[in-house]
Protein backbone atom coordinates (compact mmCIF):
# COMPACT_ATOMS: atom_id res chain seq x y z
CA UNK A 1 0.00 0.00 0.00
CA UNK A 2 1.46 3.33 -1.02
CA UNK A 3 2.07 5.84 1.72
CA UNK A 4 0.61 9.33 1.55
CA UNK A 5 3.45 11.81 1.00
CA UNK A 6 4.12 14.19 3.87
CA UNK A 7 3.11 17.72 3.00
CA UNK A 8 5.87 20.24 3.66
CA UNK A 9 5.51 24.00 3.49
CA UNK A 10 8.65 26.11 3.43
CA UNK A 11 7.97 29.11 5.61
CA UNK A 12 9.96 31.63 7.58
CA UNK A 13 10.59 30.30 11.13
CA UNK A 14 10.26 33.85 12.46
CA UNK A 15 6.54 33.77 11.69
CA UNK A 16 6.10 31.55 14.70
CA UNK A 17 7.51 34.27 16.99
CA UNK A 18 6.22 37.39 15.25
CA UNK A 19 2.63 36.18 14.85
CA UNK A 20 1.84 33.49 17.42
CA UNK A 21 3.41 35.21 20.42
CA UNK A 22 1.98 38.71 19.74
CA UNK A 23 -1.55 37.34 19.26
CA UNK A 24 -1.34 35.30 22.45
CA UNK A 25 0.07 38.17 24.52
CA UNK A 26 -2.49 40.63 23.16
CA UNK A 27 -5.34 38.23 23.95
CA UNK A 28 -4.12 37.75 27.53
CA UNK A 29 -3.65 41.49 28.13
CA UNK A 30 -7.04 42.23 26.57
CA UNK A 31 -8.70 39.70 28.86
CA UNK A 32 -7.06 41.27 31.92
CA UNK A 33 -8.12 44.77 30.85
CA UNK A 34 -11.65 43.50 30.17
CA UNK A 35 -11.83 42.02 33.64
CA UNK A 36 -10.81 45.25 35.40
CA UNK A 37 -12.98 47.39 33.09
CA UNK A 38 -15.98 45.21 33.93
CA UNK A 39 -15.21 45.51 37.64
CA UNK A 40 -15.00 49.31 37.38
CA UNK A 41 -18.20 49.62 35.34
CA UNK A 42 -20.24 47.29 37.51
CA UNK A 43 -22.40 48.92 40.14
CA UNK A 44 -23.23 47.53 43.55
CA UNK A 45 -26.65 45.83 43.71
CA UNK A 46 -29.31 47.83 45.47
CA UNK A 47 -30.59 46.30 48.71
CA UNK A 48 -34.13 44.96 48.60
CA UNK A 49 -36.84 46.27 50.88
CA UNK A 50 -38.40 44.06 53.52
CA UNK A 51 -41.49 43.14 51.47
CA UNK A 52 -39.48 42.14 48.41
CA UNK A 53 -37.13 40.03 50.53
CA UNK A 54 -40.06 38.28 52.22
CA UNK A 55 -41.68 37.59 48.83
CA UNK A 56 -38.54 35.98 47.41
CA UNK A 57 -37.65 34.02 50.54
CA UNK A 58 -41.19 32.69 50.84
CA UNK A 59 -41.09 31.27 47.33
CA UNK A 60 -37.68 29.76 48.00
CA UNK A 61 -39.09 28.22 51.18
CA UNK A 62 -41.72 26.37 49.16
CA UNK A 63 -39.13 25.18 46.63
CA UNK A 64 -36.90 23.95 49.46
CA UNK A 65 -39.81 22.08 51.02
CA UNK A 66 -40.63 20.43 47.69
CA UNK A 67 -36.99 19.40 47.18
CA UNK A 68 -36.39 18.02 50.70
CA UNK A 69 -39.78 16.68 51.76
CA UNK A 70 -38.36 13.15 52.17
CA UNK A 71 -36.34 14.26 55.21
CA UNK A 72 -39.47 15.22 57.15
CA UNK A 73 -41.97 13.11 58.98
CA UNK A 74 -45.47 12.83 57.44
CA UNK A 75 -47.04 15.03 60.11
CA UNK A 76 -44.38 17.74 59.81
CA UNK A 77 -44.55 17.75 56.02
CA UNK A 78 -48.35 17.96 55.82
CA UNK A 79 -48.44 20.76 58.39
CA UNK A 80 -45.83 22.79 56.53
CA UNK A 81 -47.40 22.08 53.13
CA UNK A 82 -50.91 23.10 54.19
CA UNK A 83 -49.63 26.32 55.77
CA UNK A 84 -47.57 27.31 52.73
CA UNK A 85 -50.29 26.45 50.20
CA UNK A 86 -52.84 28.50 52.14
CA UNK A 87 -50.48 31.48 52.25
CA UNK A 88 -49.61 31.15 48.57
CA UNK A 89 -53.22 31.01 47.44
CA UNK A 90 -54.29 33.92 49.65
CA UNK A 91 -51.40 36.14 48.52
CA UNK A 92 -50.11 36.65 52.06
CA UNK A 93 -46.50 36.86 50.91
CA UNK A 94 -47.03 39.21 47.97
CA UNK A 95 -45.14 42.48 48.01
CA UNK A 96 -48.12 44.34 46.55
CA UNK A 97 -51.30 42.43 47.50
CA UNK A 98 -53.46 45.07 45.82
CA UNK A 99 -51.93 44.15 42.43
CA UNK A 100 -53.00 40.52 42.74
CA UNK A 101 -54.45 39.28 39.46
CA UNK A 102 -53.20 42.30 37.49
CA UNK A 103 -50.62 42.01 34.69
CA UNK A 104 -47.00 42.62 35.74
CA UNK A 105 -45.64 46.12 35.44
CA UNK A 106 -43.61 47.16 32.42
CA UNK A 107 -39.94 46.39 33.19
CA UNK A 108 -38.90 49.49 31.22
CA UNK A 109 -40.50 51.65 33.92
CA UNK A 110 -38.80 49.81 36.80
CA UNK A 111 -35.51 51.49 37.83
CA UNK A 112 -34.06 48.25 39.21
CA UNK A 113 -34.78 46.43 35.93
CA UNK A 114 -33.21 49.25 33.94
CA UNK A 115 -30.06 49.00 36.07
CA UNK A 116 -29.86 45.27 35.36
CA UNK A 117 -30.28 45.76 31.61
CA UNK A 118 -27.65 48.51 31.59
CA UNK A 119 -25.24 46.19 33.39
CA UNK A 120 -25.80 43.47 30.80
CA UNK A 121 -25.26 45.99 28.01
CA UNK A 122 -21.98 47.15 29.56
CA UNK A 123 -20.72 43.57 29.79
CA UNK A 124 -21.66 42.91 26.17
CA UNK A 125 -19.88 46.04 24.97
CA UNK A 126 -16.80 45.17 27.03
CA UNK A 127 -16.65 41.87 25.12
CA UNK A 128 -17.68 43.00 21.62
CA UNK A 129 -15.49 46.10 21.21
CA UNK A 130 -12.12 44.43 22.05
CA UNK A 131 -12.95 41.42 19.87
CA UNK A 132 -13.79 43.68 16.92
CA UNK A 133 -10.56 45.64 17.30
CA UNK A 134 -8.37 42.54 17.65
CA UNK A 135 -10.05 40.84 14.70
CA UNK A 136 -9.48 43.93 12.55
CA UNK A 137 -5.84 44.05 13.65
CA UNK A 138 -5.26 40.40 12.76
CA UNK A 139 -7.00 40.74 9.40
CA UNK A 140 -4.91 43.80 8.56
CA UNK A 141 -1.47 42.43 9.50
CA UNK A 142 -1.62 38.63 9.76
CA UNK A 143 -4.31 37.50 7.34
CA UNK A 144 -3.34 34.51 5.18
CA UNK A 145 -0.31 33.43 7.23
CA UNK A 146 0.24 29.78 8.18
CA UNK A 147 2.07 29.82 11.51
CA UNK A 148 2.33 26.25 12.81
CA UNK A 149 1.61 22.58 12.23
CA UNK A 150 -0.04 20.48 14.88
CA UNK A 151 1.93 17.35 15.88
CA UNK A 152 -1.08 15.01 15.73
CA UNK A 153 -3.28 13.99 12.76
CA UNK A 154 -6.69 15.52 12.17
CA UNK A 155 -9.60 14.77 9.88
CA UNK A 156 -10.75 17.00 7.06
CA UNK A 157 -13.60 18.32 9.23
CA UNK A 158 -11.12 20.45 11.19
CA UNK A 159 -9.85 22.17 8.04
CA UNK A 160 -12.41 24.97 8.05
CA UNK A 161 -11.77 25.66 11.73
CA UNK A 162 -7.97 25.63 11.69
CA UNK A 163 -7.35 27.24 8.31
CA UNK A 164 -9.65 30.25 8.42
CA UNK A 165 -8.41 32.97 6.11
CA UNK A 166 -6.30 30.61 3.98
CA UNK A 167 -7.94 29.82 0.64
CA UNK A 168 -6.40 26.43 -0.13
CA UNK A 169 -8.18 23.13 -0.70
CA UNK A 170 -5.29 20.64 -0.65
CA UNK A 171 -3.49 21.77 2.53
CA UNK A 172 -3.10 19.28 5.37
CA UNK A 173 -5.69 19.99 8.11
CA UNK A 174 -2.90 20.07 10.69
CA UNK A 175 -1.64 23.43 9.43
CA UNK A 176 -3.05 26.37 11.39
CA UNK A 177 -3.59 29.94 10.25
CA UNK A 178 -3.22 33.09 12.33
CA UNK A 179 -6.96 33.77 12.47
CA UNK A 180 -7.61 30.23 13.70
CA UNK A 181 -5.02 30.73 16.43
CA UNK A 182 -6.95 33.85 17.51
CA UNK A 183 -10.17 31.84 17.87
CA UNK A 184 -8.37 29.09 19.78
CA UNK A 185 -6.96 31.68 22.16
CA UNK A 186 -10.42 33.16 22.61
CA UNK A 187 -11.82 29.82 23.81
CA UNK A 188 -8.68 28.27 25.31
CA UNK A 189 -7.35 30.90 27.71
CA UNK A 190 -9.90 30.23 30.42
CA UNK A 191 -7.42 28.36 32.63
CA UNK A 192 -4.85 31.16 32.20
CA UNK A 193 -7.38 33.78 33.29
CA UNK A 194 -8.44 31.60 36.22
CA UNK A 195 -4.80 31.40 37.31
CA UNK A 196 -4.16 35.14 36.94
CA UNK A 197 -7.49 36.58 38.07
CA UNK A 198 -9.19 33.82 40.02
CA UNK A 199 -12.19 31.67 39.18
CA UNK A 200 -14.70 34.51 39.44
CA UNK A 201 -13.35 36.69 36.64
CA UNK A 202 -14.91 38.60 33.78
CA UNK A 203 -12.14 37.85 31.25
CA UNK A 204 -13.15 34.32 30.33
CA UNK A 205 -15.23 34.65 27.17
CA UNK A 206 -15.84 30.92 26.89
CA UNK A 207 -17.83 30.77 30.11
CA UNK A 208 -19.84 33.85 29.15
CA UNK A 209 -20.66 32.61 25.66
CA UNK A 210 -21.49 29.10 26.81
CA UNK A 211 -23.79 30.56 29.40
CA UNK A 212 -25.56 32.62 26.76
CA UNK A 213 -25.82 29.73 24.30
CA UNK A 214 -27.05 27.20 26.86
CA UNK A 215 -30.69 26.67 27.80
CA UNK A 216 -31.98 29.68 29.63
CA UNK A 217 -33.58 28.93 32.98
CA UNK A 218 -36.84 30.71 33.68
CA UNK A 219 -36.33 33.89 35.66
CA UNK A 220 -37.75 33.48 39.14
CA UNK A 221 -37.67 37.12 40.22
CA UNK A 222 -36.72 38.77 36.93
CA UNK A 223 -38.40 41.77 35.33
CA UNK A 224 -41.86 41.07 34.00
CA UNK A 225 -42.42 38.02 36.21
CA UNK A 226 -45.75 37.65 38.01
CA UNK A 227 -45.13 36.63 41.64
CA UNK A 228 -48.74 35.57 42.15
CA UNK A 229 -48.56 33.08 39.26
CA UNK A 230 -45.29 31.74 40.62
CA UNK A 231 -46.84 31.23 44.05
CA UNK A 232 -49.86 29.45 42.56
CA UNK A 233 -47.64 27.23 40.42
CA UNK A 234 -45.54 26.27 43.42
CA UNK A 235 -48.70 25.59 45.43
CA UNK A 236 -49.82 23.13 42.74
CA UNK A 237 -46.41 21.47 42.76
CA UNK A 238 -46.59 21.00 46.52
CA UNK A 239 -50.18 19.71 46.42
CA UNK A 240 -49.37 16.77 44.11
CA UNK A 241 -46.44 15.46 46.18
CA UNK A 242 -46.90 11.94 47.54
CA UNK A 243 -44.91 11.99 50.73
CA UNK A 244 -42.37 9.32 51.60
CA UNK A 245 -39.64 9.54 54.19
CA UNK A 246 -36.10 8.22 54.20
CA UNK A 247 -36.93 6.75 57.62
CA UNK A 248 -39.73 4.53 56.30
CA UNK A 249 -38.93 0.93 57.25
CA UNK A 250 -35.57 1.92 58.72
CA UNK A 251 -35.86 -0.68 61.49
CA UNK A 252 -36.39 -3.51 59.03
CA UNK A 253 -33.53 -2.31 56.83
CA UNK A 254 -31.25 -2.09 59.85
CA UNK A 255 -32.08 -5.63 60.96
CA UNK A 256 -31.53 -6.96 57.44
CA UNK A 257 -28.13 -5.28 57.33
CA UNK A 258 -27.14 -6.82 60.67
CA UNK A 259 -28.20 -10.30 59.55
CA UNK A 260 -26.07 -10.08 56.43
C-alpha positions as CSV (number, residue, x, y, z in Angstrom):
1,X,0.0,0.0,0.0
2,X,1.5,3.3,-1.0
3,X,2.1,5.8,1.7
4,X,0.6,9.3,1.6
5,X,3.5,11.8,1.0
6,X,4.1,14.2,3.9
7,X,3.1,17.7,3.0
8,X,5.9,20.2,3.7
9,X,5.5,24.0,3.5
10,X,8.7,26.1,3.4
11,X,8.0,29.1,5.6
12,X,10.0,31.6,7.6
13,X,10.6,30.3,11.1
14,X,10.3,33.8,12.5
15,X,6.5,33.8,11.7
16,X,6.1,31.6,14.7
17,X,7.5,34.3,17.0
18,X,6.2,37.4,15.2
19,X,2.6,36.2,14.9
20,X,1.8,33.5,17.4
21,X,3.4,35.2,20.4
22,X,2.0,38.7,19.7
23,X,-1.6,37.3,19.3
24,X,-1.3,35.3,22.5
25,X,0.1,38.2,24.5
26,X,-2.5,40.6,23.2
27,X,-5.3,38.2,23.9
28,X,-4.1,37.7,27.5
29,X,-3.7,41.5,28.1
30,X,-7.0,42.2,26.6
31,X,-8.7,39.7,28.9
32,X,-7.1,41.3,31.9
33,X,-8.1,44.8,30.9
34,X,-11.7,43.5,30.2
35,X,-11.8,42.0,33.6
36,X,-10.8,45.2,35.4
37,X,-13.0,47.4,33.1
38,X,-16.0,45.2,33.9
39,X,-15.2,45.5,37.6
40,X,-15.0,49.3,37.4
41,X,-18.2,49.6,35.3
42,X,-20.2,47.3,37.5
43,X,-22.4,48.9,40.1
44,X,-23.2,47.5,43.6
45,X,-26.7,45.8,43.7
46,X,-29.3,47.8,45.5
47,X,-30.6,46.3,48.7
48,X,-34.1,45.0,48.6
49,X,-36.8,46.3,50.9
50,X,-38.4,44.1,53.5
51,X,-41.5,43.1,51.5
52,X,-39.5,42.1,48.4
53,X,-37.1,40.0,50.5
54,X,-40.1,38.3,52.2
55,X,-41.7,37.6,48.8
56,X,-38.5,36.0,47.4
57,X,-37.7,34.0,50.5
58,X,-41.2,32.7,50.8
59,X,-41.1,31.3,47.3
60,X,-37.7,29.8,48.0
61,X,-39.1,28.2,51.2
62,X,-41.7,26.4,49.2
63,X,-39.1,25.2,46.6
64,X,-36.9,24.0,49.5
65,X,-39.8,22.1,51.0
66,X,-40.6,20.4,47.7
67,X,-37.0,19.4,47.2
68,X,-36.4,18.0,50.7
69,X,-39.8,16.7,51.8
70,X,-38.4,13.2,52.2
71,X,-36.3,14.3,55.2
72,X,-39.5,15.2,57.1
73,X,-42.0,13.1,59.0
74,X,-45.5,12.8,57.4
75,X,-47.0,15.0,60.1
76,X,-44.4,17.7,59.8
77,X,-44.6,17.7,56.0
78,X,-48.4,18.0,55.8
79,X,-48.4,20.8,58.4
80,X,-45.8,22.8,56.5
81,X,-47.4,22.1,53.1
82,X,-50.9,23.1,54.2
83,X,-49.6,26.3,55.8
84,X,-47.6,27.3,52.7
85,X,-50.3,26.4,50.2
86,X,-52.8,28.5,52.1
87,X,-50.5,31.5,52.3
88,X,-49.6,31.1,48.6
89,X,-53.2,31.0,47.4
90,X,-54.3,33.9,49.6
91,X,-51.4,36.1,48.5
92,X,-50.1,36.7,52.1
93,X,-46.5,36.9,50.9
94,X,-47.0,39.2,48.0
95,X,-45.1,42.5,48.0
96,X,-48.1,44.3,46.5
97,X,-51.3,42.4,47.5
98,X,-53.5,45.1,45.8
99,X,-51.9,44.2,42.4
100,X,-53.0,40.5,42.7
101,X,-54.5,39.3,39.5
102,X,-53.2,42.3,37.5
103,X,-50.6,42.0,34.7
104,X,-47.0,42.6,35.7
105,X,-45.6,46.1,35.4
106,X,-43.6,47.2,32.4
107,X,-39.9,46.4,33.2
108,X,-38.9,49.5,31.2
109,X,-40.5,51.6,33.9
110,X,-38.8,49.8,36.8
111,X,-35.5,51.5,37.8
112,X,-34.1,48.3,39.2
113,X,-34.8,46.4,35.9
114,X,-33.2,49.2,33.9
115,X,-30.1,49.0,36.1
116,X,-29.9,45.3,35.4
117,X,-30.3,45.8,31.6
118,X,-27.6,48.5,31.6
119,X,-25.2,46.2,33.4
120,X,-25.8,43.5,30.8
121,X,-25.3,46.0,28.0
122,X,-22.0,47.1,29.6
123,X,-20.7,43.6,29.8
124,X,-21.7,42.9,26.2
125,X,-19.9,46.0,25.0
126,X,-16.8,45.2,27.0
127,X,-16.7,41.9,25.1
128,X,-17.7,43.0,21.6
129,X,-15.5,46.1,21.2
130,X,-12.1,44.4,22.1
131,X,-13.0,41.4,19.9
132,X,-13.8,43.7,16.9
133,X,-10.6,45.6,17.3
134,X,-8.4,42.5,17.6
135,X,-10.1,40.8,14.7
136,X,-9.5,43.9,12.5
137,X,-5.8,44.1,13.7
138,X,-5.3,40.4,12.8
139,X,-7.0,40.7,9.4
140,X,-4.9,43.8,8.6
141,X,-1.5,42.4,9.5
142,X,-1.6,38.6,9.8
143,X,-4.3,37.5,7.3
144,X,-3.3,34.5,5.2
145,X,-0.3,33.4,7.2
146,X,0.2,29.8,8.2
147,X,2.1,29.8,11.5
148,X,2.3,26.3,12.8
149,X,1.6,22.6,12.2
150,X,0.0,20.5,14.9
151,X,1.9,17.4,15.9
152,X,-1.1,15.0,15.7
153,X,-3.3,14.0,12.8
154,X,-6.7,15.5,12.2
155,X,-9.6,14.8,9.9
156,X,-10.7,17.0,7.1
157,X,-13.6,18.3,9.2
158,X,-11.1,20.4,11.2
159,X,-9.9,22.2,8.0
160,X,-12.4,25.0,8.0
161,X,-11.8,25.7,11.7
162,X,-8.0,25.6,11.7
163,X,-7.3,27.2,8.3
164,X,-9.6,30.2,8.4
165,X,-8.4,33.0,6.1
166,X,-6.3,30.6,4.0
167,X,-7.9,29.8,0.6
168,X,-6.4,26.4,-0.1
169,X,-8.2,23.1,-0.7
170,X,-5.3,20.6,-0.6
171,X,-3.5,21.8,2.5
172,X,-3.1,19.3,5.4
173,X,-5.7,20.0,8.1
174,X,-2.9,20.1,10.7
175,X,-1.6,23.4,9.4
176,X,-3.1,26.4,11.4
177,X,-3.6,29.9,10.3
178,X,-3.2,33.1,12.3
179,X,-7.0,33.8,12.5
180,X,-7.6,30.2,13.7
181,X,-5.0,30.7,16.4
182,X,-7.0,33.8,17.5
183,X,-10.2,31.8,17.9
184,X,-8.4,29.1,19.8
185,X,-7.0,31.7,22.2
186,X,-10.4,33.2,22.6
187,X,-11.8,29.8,23.8
188,X,-8.7,28.3,25.3
189,X,-7.3,30.9,27.7
190,X,-9.9,30.2,30.4
191,X,-7.4,28.4,32.6
192,X,-4.9,31.2,32.2
193,X,-7.4,33.8,33.3
194,X,-8.4,31.6,36.2
195,X,-4.8,31.4,37.3
196,X,-4.2,35.1,36.9
197,X,-7.5,36.6,38.1
198,X,-9.2,33.8,40.0
199,X,-12.2,31.7,39.2
200,X,-14.7,34.5,39.4
201,X,-13.3,36.7,36.6
202,X,-14.9,38.6,33.8
203,X,-12.1,37.8,31.3
204,X,-13.2,34.3,30.3
205,X,-15.2,34.7,27.2
206,X,-15.8,30.9,26.9
207,X,-17.8,30.8,30.1
208,X,-19.8,33.8,29.1
209,X,-20.7,32.6,25.7
210,X,-21.5,29.1,26.8
211,X,-23.8,30.6,29.4
212,X,-25.6,32.6,26.8
213,X,-25.8,29.7,24.3
214,X,-27.0,27.2,26.9
215,X,-30.7,26.7,27.8
216,X,-32.0,29.7,29.6
217,X,-33.6,28.9,33.0
218,X,-36.8,30.7,33.7
219,X,-36.3,33.9,35.7
220,X,-37.7,33.5,39.1
221,X,-37.7,37.1,40.2
222,X,-36.7,38.8,36.9
223,X,-38.4,41.8,35.3
224,X,-41.9,41.1,34.0
225,X,-42.4,38.0,36.2
226,X,-45.8,37.7,38.0
227,X,-45.1,36.6,41.6
228,X,-48.7,35.6,42.2
229,X,-48.6,33.1,39.3
230,X,-45.3,31.7,40.6
231,X,-46.8,31.2,44.0
232,X,-49.9,29.4,42.6
233,X,-47.6,27.2,40.4
234,X,-45.5,26.3,43.4
235,X,-48.7,25.6,45.4
236,X,-49.8,23.1,42.7
237,X,-46.4,21.5,42.8
238,X,-46.6,21.0,46.5
239,X,-50.2,19.7,46.4
240,X,-49.4,16.8,44.1
241,X,-46.4,15.5,46.2
242,X,-46.9,11.9,47.5
243,X,-44.9,12.0,50.7
244,X,-42.4,9.3,51.6
245,X,-39.6,9.5,54.2
246,X,-36.1,8.2,54.2
247,X,-36.9,6.7,57.6
248,X,-39.7,4.5,56.3
249,X,-38.9,0.9,57.3
250,X,-35.6,1.9,58.7
251,X,-35.9,-0.7,61.5
252,X,-36.4,-3.5,59.0
253,X,-33.5,-2.3,56.8
254,X,-31.2,-2.1,59.8
255,X,-32.1,-5.6,61.0
256,X,-31.5,-7.0,57.4
257,X,-28.1,-5.3,57.3
258,X,-27.1,-6.8,60.7
259,X,-28.2,-10.3,59.6
260,X,-26.1,-10.1,56.4
